[in-house]
Amino acid sequence: VQLQASGGGLVQAGASLRLSCAASGRTFSRHAMGWFRQAPGKEREFVAAISWSGGSTFYADSVKGRFTISRDNAKNTVYLQMNMLKPEDTAVYYCAAYGGLEPRYSQYEYSYWGQGTLVTVSS
């Protein structure tokens, strides 16, 4: 599975962005998907994850209620809708594919990674 993330940019606090992650290959629907982020000088952290069907979603406490992960298996794409953005959301955002159907929190369980897209939120 090859992943291509897009949709990042520079926005003001309170704004919204939607990230997309397009996957190649025929097995996209067999993979749970996740979004992670890495802020400058910090380790990469979990943001959100979704099961193969979209029926189960997990979120980091820091984004719960503001971010929504979704997927369209017909388009081989996973999305991260980010609302009410804060300066502390500034990071490079990565999408990743897990080799199983149900989502995981740990980045170490994800086998495939996109190249990352930068989100910068100004105050």
Stockholm file with secondary structure:
# STOCKHOLM 1.0

chainA/1-123         VQLQASGGGLVQAGASLRLSCAASGRTFSRHAMGWFRQAPGKEREFVAAISWSGGSTFYADSVKGRFTISRDNAKNTVYLQMNMLKPEDTAVYYCAAYGGLEPRYSQYEYSYWGQGTLVTVSS
#=GR chainA/1-123 SS CCEEEECCEEEETTCCEEEEEEECSSCGGGSCEEEEEECTTSCCEEEEEECTTSCCEEECTTTTTTEEEEEETTTTEEEEEECSCCGGGCEEEEEEEESSSSCCSCGGGEEEECCCEEEEEEC
#=GC SS_cons         CCEEEECCEEEETTCCEEEEEEECSSCGGGSCEEEEEECTTSCCEEEEEECTTSCCEEECTTTTTTEEEEEETTTTEEEEEECSCCGGGCEEEEEEEESSSSCCSCGGGEEEECCCEEEEEEC
//
